Amino acid sequence: MASWSSDTPCSCDCFVSVPPASAIPAVIFAKNSDRPRDEVQEVVFVPAGTHAPGSRLQCTYIEVEQVSRTHAVILSRPSWLWGAEMGANEHGVCIGNEAVWTKEPVGEGEALLGMDLLRLALERSSSALEALRVITDLLARYGQGGSCREDPTPFCYHNTFLLADRTEAWVLETSGRLWAAQRIQEGARNISNQLSVGTDISAEHADLRTHALAQGWWDGQSTFDFARVFSLTQQPVRMEAAKARFRAGQQLLQQQQGGITAEVMMGILRNKESGICMDSGGFRTTASMVSILPRDPTQPCVHFLTATPDPSRSVFKPFIFGAGAAQAPQVLSPTFGARDPVRTQPRFQTQVDRRHTLYLRHQVALGLIESEQDRGRQLRQKQRDLEQEGLEAARRLLAGEQVPPPQELGGLFQAFVERESQVYA
């Protein structure tokens, strides 16, 4: 079994609030993506598309069969790979994934990454349940595996997913090609780099229990608890730390039950004391996302993305699918074609500079915030003011107080990215 060491990135936190836990009639989704410290995440908009019969699709490592139609998606992804750490589609489906290790050996052979599965599900589904079925079908056909970081030393893991739409959420936890899922129809839920689906299993792989029985992990008589049966007996130190983050996340959600908003979720993602806002050794929170998914299908979903590290010193900027939605060039990393270290064999023998424009300007601003008190306070205030504008715009929109034309809604993220860039200029 491979691919864990004390300095490898293995922490993320996903959250969801389903009414009546939310303060408004909306499902609220949130994620912190914790990755290698210097890894760059870009925010990528991919429009809906149609594809010829028999088309093939290149994912990070392998090809899969393409479907006839794909939905528009907004993705926050490590810029070296095809998939994504988190994202949403035009139908109001949101997904975040996390690393997990189980008694089942991880797959070092190149297959689909969990991040590839996430993007494929967003492109091919119109509900959280349909997204779950897309992921589990692809798992059965292609499996999961391959290195999940841009480094010559392989780093592999199984995946857990939090999937949400306008009406409900699902927690999907995998172990190789096996899986178990829990449906969340009300209340708040979080996941943090460990199996958390216990006896409350809403759906599962057909061979899940027979495999556990054959391996001697379950006696076949006691109540089947997926997390207990499949979790490692001896957890690595960082996985033990994940338990503390999981409990802290539960407590933070519980404290806000019935009053959870996008702003509350942003506050949870910025919580450093719990470790949810990660900054430790070789890895940190490299990007964050919060989404409002109104129950009313006539209202637009609003997705807030940072595109920069450390949510406590970043701006959540609103994105809305609409006629004017397009790629914001300032958050798109440079490409390297056939020379990209992920494309050459053996992989990851060299490094390239993937920093996008907003990332570069944000890094300079962080230096000022840390070194110059007055200038730093001014920059932080400008960040807060800009974010509040986005939150207020979303509030007015969902309250029906101000409804801009579709072209303006689609261009909202681009406008906020440009304004943030100007703050750092």
VOGU-3710 file (C-alpha; in Angstrom, 3 decimals, decimal comma):
1> maswssdtpc> 0,000/0,000/0,000  1,417/3,317/-0,892  1,422/6,873/-1,024  1,242/8,428/2,349  3,966/10,273/4,224  4,033/12,906/6,946  4,452/15,798/4,522  1,960/14,828/1,839  -1,182/16,934/1,326  -4,102/15,040/2,756
11> scdcfvsvpp> -6,590/17,473/4,181  -9,740/19,046/2,776  -13,073/19,968/4,298  -16,492/19,997/2,631  -19,726/21,292/4,138  -23,380/21,394/3,186  -26,483/22,893/4,770  -29,928/21,702/3,714  -33,063/23,495/4,998  -34,089/23,891/7,759
21> asaipavifa> -30,409/24,229/8,741  -30,015/27,066/6,215  -31,251/30,545/7,064  -32,880/30,831/3,641  -34,738/28,286/1,471  -31,538/27,122/-0,210  -28,948/24,394/-0,005  -25,539/25,899/0,795  -22,333/24,102/-0,230  -18,749/24,916/0,753
31> knsdrprdev> -15,246/23,502/0,377  -11,642/24,267/1,246  -9,137/22,594/-1,068  -5,919/21,828/0,813  -3,075/20,971/-1,530  0,730/21,303/-1,884  1,744/24,781/-0,770  2,995/26,019/-4,156  0,330/24,382/-6,290  -1,779/26,872/-8,266
41> qevvfvpagt> -5,533/26,510/-8,663  -7,215/28,148/-11,618  -10,920/28,818/-12,100  -12,058/27,458/-15,445  -15,380/28,010/-17,197  -16,298/25,331/-19,736  -19,431/25,983/-21,838  -21,978/23,299/-22,659  -21,065/21,204/-25,665  -22,263/18,553/-28,096
51> hapgsrlqct> -20,008/15,729/-29,209  -19,944/13,335/-32,158  -20,832/9,666/-31,591  -17,784/7,609/-30,731  -15,780/10,612/-29,483  -13,027/10,000/-26,948  -12,146/12,305/-24,069  -8,641/12,728/-22,648  -8,729/13,077/-18,862  -5,607/13,571/-16,738
61> yieveqvsrt> -4,051/10,187/-17,534  -6,483/8,068/-19,532  -9,140/8,427/-22,224  -12,827/7,660/-21,685  -15,799/7,588/-23,990  -17,390/10,997/-24,458  -21,140/11,516/-24,100  -23,279/13,270/-26,696  -23,905/16,374/-24,585  -22,040/17,986/-21,703
71> havilsrpsw> -23,292/20,724/-19,367  -21,614/24,069/-18,718  -19,371/23,966/-15,633  -17,302/26,278/-13,451  -14,296/24,499/-11,953  -11,634/25,248/-9,351  -8,792/22,938/-10,243  -5,066/22,359/-9,751  -3,818/23,799/-13,014  -1,755/20,756/-14,050
81> lwgaemgane> -4,655/18,315/-14,328  -7,884/17,847/-16,292  -10,344/17,342/-13,449  -11,194/19,613/-10,524  -11,158/19,798/-6,724  -14,590/21,432/-6,651  -17,076/22,981/-8,997  -20,653/23,432/-10,134  -22,712/23,063/-13,285  -25,470/25,028/-14,954
91> hgvcigneav> -28,142/22,849/-13,289  -27,090/23,736/-9,755  -25,099/20,593/-8,999  -22,006/21,127/-6,799  -19,332/18,568/-5,923  -16,219/18,544/-3,750  -13,853/15,596/-3,266  -11,383/14,558/-0,576  -8,560/12,066/-0,113  -9,167/9,013/2,033
101> wtkepvgege> -7,290/5,806/2,814  -8,991/2,500/3,628  -8,102/-1,158/4,138  -8,338/-1,549/0,373  -4,963/-0,811/-1,316  -4,872/2,392/-3,352  -4,387/2,179/-7,110  -0,988/3,412/-8,271  -1,722/2,441/-11,872  -3,005/5,326/-13,974
111> allgmdllrl> -6,779/5,422/-14,142  -9,291/8,175/-13,371  -8,372/10,546/-10,569  -11,090/11,438/-8,097  -10,816/14,953/-9,509  -11,504/13,582/-13,003  -14,573/11,760/-11,683  -15,781/15,026/-10,135  -15,565/16,950/-13,401  -17,081/14,141/-15,446
121> alersssale> -20,030/14,015/-13,037  -20,607/17,765/-13,272  -20,490/17,690/-17,054  -22,908/14,751/-17,289  -25,506/15,215/-14,526  -28,462/17,443/-13,711  -28,920/16,359/-10,059  -26,766/15,197/-7,165  -28,176/11,671/-7,429  -27,434/11,516/-11,143
131> alrvitdlla> -23,896/12,755/-10,434  -23,462/9,940/-7,906  -24,543/7,405/-10,519  -22,131/8,876/-13,069  -19,231/8,528/-10,629  -20,080/4,990/-9,552  -20,618/3,838/-13,159  -17,246/5,300/-14,195  -15,600/3,709/-11,147  -16,946/0,319/-12,191
141> rygqggscre> -15,696/0,751/-15,754  -12,358/2,524/-15,359  -11,419/2,427/-11,672  -9,553/5,156/-9,818  -5,817/5,577/-9,525  -2,680/7,493/-10,443  -0,648/10,154/-8,709  -2,630/13,106/-7,410  0,197/15,618/-7,147  2,725/17,146/-9,504
151> dptpfcyhnt> 5,743/15,285/-8,179  7,924/12,339/-9,287  7,009/10,484/-6,065  3,524/8,972/-6,505  0,802/10,132/-4,156  -2,401/8,112/-4,486  -5,645/7,803/-2,554  -9,261/6,759/-2,658  -11,903/9,496/-2,764  -14,907/10,713/-0,867
161> flladrteaw> -17,360/13,162/-2,424  -19,952/15,635/-1,188  -22,582/16,188/-3,888  -25,361/18,769/-3,608  -28,168/20,242/-5,669  -31,140/22,524/-5,008  -33,036/19,926/-2,973  -30,614/17,548/-1,248  -27,059/16,312/-0,812  -25,244/12,983/-0,922
171> vletsgrlwa> -22,039/11,795/0,740  -20,340/9,222/-1,500  -17,348/7,344/-0,064  -15,220/4,974/-2,114  -12,693/2,220/-1,517  -11,258/1,134/-4,850  -14,294/0,336/-7,002  -16,492/-0,258/-3,966  -18,603/2,491/-2,407  -21,314/3,489/0,050
181> aqriqegarn> -23,483/6,610/0,024  -25,681/8,530/2,441  -28,535/10,802/1,402  -28,902/14,138/3,236  -32,400/15,611/2,949  -32,217/18,049/5,851  -29,700/19,424/8,329  -25,968/20,077/7,997  -23,182/17,637/7,121  -19,417/17,761/6,646
191> isnqlsvgtd> -16,611/15,440/5,515  -12,906/15,625/6,380  -10,533/13,005/4,915  -12,023/9,991/6,641  -14,855/7,563/6,104  -17,966/8,932/7,785  -20,842/6,891/6,338  -21,632/4,429/9,122  -24,815/2,365/9,363  -27,017/4,995/7,681
201> isaehadlrt> -26,350/3,751/4,141  -28,787/4,908/1,456  -27,089/3,165/-1,471  -24,070/0,880/-1,904  -22,052/-1,229/-4,322  -23,680/-4,640/-4,860  -20,534/-6,477/-3,687  -19,658/-4,211/-0,755  -20,697/-6,543/2,063  -19,651/-9,804/0,425
211> halaqgwwdg> -16,183/-8,330/-0,177  -15,896/-7,188/3,444  -17,012/-10,647/4,586  -14,501/-12,408/2,309  -11,667/-10,206/3,582  -12,528/-10,961/7,202  -13,322/-7,316/7,933  -16,959/-8,063/8,865  -18,506/-11,091/10,517  -21,712/-10,974/8,514
221> qstfdfarvf> -23,813/-10,928/11,679  -23,260/-7,558/13,339  -24,785/-4,364/12,001  -22,801/-3,296/8,936  -20,969/-0,020/9,601  -19,131/1,027/6,448  -16,745/3,473/8,136  -15,815/1,013/10,900  -15,454/-1,958/8,562  -13,350/-0,267/5,849
231> sltqqpvrme> -11,289/2,263/7,844  -7,644/1,487/8,545  -7,062/0,009/11,988  -3,923/2,113/12,405  -4,528/5,611/11,061  -1,580/7,817/9,997  -0,981/10,792/12,287  -2,532/13,292/9,866  -5,633/11,141/9,524  -6,020/11,238/13,281
241> aakarfragq> -5,776/15,041/12,981  -8,543/14,896/10,379  -10,855/13,471/13,044  -10,361/16,638/15,083  -11,134/18,791/12,034  -14,226/16,719/11,329  -15,486/17,194/14,890  -14,686/20,913/14,796  -16,593/21,244/11,522  -19,586/19,462/13,043
251> qllqqqqggi> -19,546/21,812/16,014  -19,253/24,944/13,866  -22,224/23,815/11,778  -24,225/22,871/14,872  -23,646/26,308/16,410  -25,264/27,910/13,354  -28,128/25,430/12,797  -31,089/27,274/11,293  -28,985/30,330/10,506  -26,429/29,029/8,012
261> taevmmgilr> -25,754/31,424/5,147  -23,035/31,772/2,526  -21,291/34,232/4,829  -21,420/31,751/7,718  -19,858/29,102/5,475  -17,114/31,522/4,463  -16,407/32,103/8,147  -16,102/28,361/8,755  -13,701/27,998/5,817  -11,594/30,796/7,333
271> nkesgicmds> -11,362/29,129/10,742  -7,647/28,614/11,424  -7,920/27,433/15,023  -9,644/24,212/13,934  -7,234/23,597/11,055  -10,073/23,930/8,538  -8,220/26,904/7,066  -5,011/24,954/6,556  -1,484/26,339/6,700  0,868/23,629/7,903
281> ggfrttasmv> 4,247/22,529/6,595  4,196/21,669/2,920  0,538/22,316/2,252  -2,210/24,860/2,759  -5,693/25,817/1,624  -5,011/26,706/-2,015  -8,576/27,640/-3,042  -12,094/27,826/-1,613  -15,692/27,795/-2,819  -19,159/28,522/-1,400
291> silprdptqp> -22,419/28,059/-3,337  -26,020/29,106/-2,762  -28,493/26,709/-4,412  -32,029/28,133/-4,019  -34,932/25,711/-3,738  -36,870/27,958/-6,149  -35,800/26,827/-9,653  -36,568/30,280/-11,069  -33,778/31,794/-8,971  -30,169/31,525/-10,113
301> cvhfltatpd> -27,552/29,627/-8,155  -24,675/31,808/-6,959  -21,173/30,352/-6,641  -18,375/32,189/-4,836  -14,781/31,227/-5,688  -11,451/32,618/-4,489  -8,946/31,380/-7,149  -6,243/32,256/-4,598  -4,804/30,605/-1,457  -5,875/31,158/2,158
311> psrsvfkpfi> -9,549/32,150/2,328  -8,829/34,294/5,412  -6,900/36,631/3,109  -8,765/36,105/-0,156  -11,914/37,430/-1,803  -14,890/35,175/-2,530  -16,130/36,373/-5,935  -19,626/35,565/-7,283  -20,177/33,503/-10,435  -23,611/32,987/-12,032
321> fgagaaqapq> -24,318/30,909/-15,108  -25,846/33,160/-17,748  -25,671/34,312/-21,332  -22,542/36,362/-20,707  -20,608/33,695/-18,795  -17,067/33,371/-20,112  -13,547/32,547/-19,016  -11,883/35,175/-16,840  -8,334/35,274/-18,261  -6,777/36,577/-15,034
331> vlsptfgard> -7,506/33,247/-13,261  -6,414/30,965/-16,110  -2,940/29,461/-15,825  -0,501/29,312/-18,754  -0,404/26,088/-20,780  2,630/24,162/-21,991  1,273/21,696/-24,550  3,375/18,620/-25,222  6,164/20,051/-23,025  3,976/19,942/-19,924
341> pvrtqprfqt> 5,565/17,703/-17,245  2,242/15,872/-16,870  2,368/14,922/-20,573  6,010/13,866/-20,894  7,290/10,419/-19,851  8,389/9,784/-17,172  5,994/12,309/-15,688  6,816/15,253/-13,407  10,573/15,302/-13,935  10,619/19,082/-14,391
351> qvdrrhtlyl> 8,629/22,032/-13,043  6,921/24,911/-14,839  5,480/28,203/-13,629  1,685/27,812/-13,587  0,880/31,020/-11,696  -1,962/33,035/-13,256  -2,221/36,816/-13,141  -4,494/37,072/-10,091  -2,371/34,546/-8,184  0,780/36,599/-8,825
361> rhqvalglie> -0,849/39,867/-7,732  -2,411/38,202/-4,690  0,995/36,860/-3,598  2,452/40,373/-3,710  -0,520/41,637/-1,689  -0,009/38,896/0,930  3,583/40,030/1,323  2,415/43,592/1,953  -0,261/42,443/4,379  2,383/40,561/6,378
371> seqdrgrqlr> 5,148/43,185/6,257  3,485/46,613/6,173  0,864/47,173/8,847  -0,825/50,268/7,434  -0,755/49,146/3,818  -1,769/45,641/4,876  -4,805/46,918/6,786  -5,856/48,974/3,776  -5,600/45,970/1,468  -7,555/43,720/3,832
381> qkqrdleqeg> -10,295/46,348/4,122  -10,521/46,635/0,338  -10,771/42,844/0,113  -13,579/42,794/2,687  -15,441/45,644/0,990  -15,272/43,939/-2,397  -16,498/40,635/-0,979  -19,368/42,365/0,810  -20,417/43,911/-2,494  -20,637/40,432/-3,997
391> leaarrllag> -22,609/39,062/-1,064  -24,979/42,033/-1,150  -25,482/41,638/-4,904  -26,381/37,991/-4,339  -28,760/38,888/-1,512  -30,594/41,494/-3,619  -30,772/39,126/-6,564  -32,241/36,255/-4,541  -34,643/38,627/-2,780  -35,889/39,834/-6,165
401> eqvpppqelg> -34,856/43,397/-5,389  -32,495/43,741/-8,326  -32,401/41,469/-11,358  -29,755/42,505/-13,917  -29,995/41,320/-17,521  -28,613/37,794/-18,168  -25,561/39,245/-19,922  -24,593/41,139/-16,773  -25,174/38,124/-14,533  -22,919/35,969/-16,689
411> glfqafvere> -20,176/38,597/-16,571  -20,329/39,127/-12,803  -17,340/36,939/-11,938  -15,171/38,527/-14,605  -16,043/41,994/-13,282  -15,125/41,074/-9,707  -11,866/39,426/-10,792  -10,911/42,612/-12,646  -11,733/44,740/-9,610  -9,726/42,515/-7,305
421> sqvya> -6,769/42,702/-9,687  -7,010/46,487/-9,515  -6,979/46,371/-5,689  -3,561/44,686/-5,863  -2,181/46,824/-8,684
//
